[in-house]
Amino acid sequence: MHHIRILDRRLATLLPKFDRTVAALKFTTICELGDRHRIRQQIGQGIYLIEIKVKSRIAKHVKLREWMPIYIGKARKIGRRVIEHIELPLNKPTWAMKLEARGRFFRANRFRLRTINLELTHYDMLMPVIERRLRDRLNPIVGKQ
């Protein structure tokens, strides 16, 4: 128990720096979701962001950006996970957006993928915290809030 308390105190001194580091992370735009080849090339682990292009009528609202965050997630293999969000059928129990199965919605809109590649030794400990911090910053429309 004593060792846990020591670790807890050490973490308390590291967390402010961790939060500043996460706040400085930047996404790299990879492609639109129609480019399955580029998506499948994303073999690393990290955080991914799926955005939807704001339509012209909605874009007239000054505070909206050109691309609106829909979903943010973490994955050990980003490309494989994003393909699941696109191609999984509605009857599959795995949680995913299943965009193609939603027919017209997917075809009538433009979506893009952005990523932050993070190859971490302590993935299971750090990635959920990073994902949560980025979710709080970006406020995506869909996902576990």
URSUL-V315111 format. One line per field, one symbol per residue. ss: DSSP state (a for helix, b for strand, c for the rest). phi: phi as a letter, one per 20 degrees, with the letter a starting at -180 (. if undefined). psi: psi as a letter, one per 30 degrees, with the letter a starting at -180 (. if undefined). A space follows every 50 residues. Layout:
ss=???
phi=???
psi=???
//
This chain:
ss=caaaaaaaaaaaaaaaaaaaaaaccccbbbbbcccaaaaacccccbbbbb bbbccaaaacccccccbbbbbbbbbccaaaaaaaaaacccccccccccca aacaaaacccbbbbbbbcccccaaaaaaaaaaaaaaaaccccccc
phi=.ffffffffffgfeggfgfffffefcedfeaeffeffffffeeedqdccd cdfffgfffffgfeefddfebcbdbfcggfffggfedfffeffgfaflff felggffecdccdcccecedfdgfeeffffgffffffelffdpfe
psi=eeeeeeeeeeeeffeeeeeeeeffkkkkkellffieeeeffifllaklkk lkkkleeeffjefklekkkekkllkfjeeeeeeeeefklffkfkklfhee fgceeefflkllkkljkjjkehefeeeeeeeeeeeeefilellj.
//
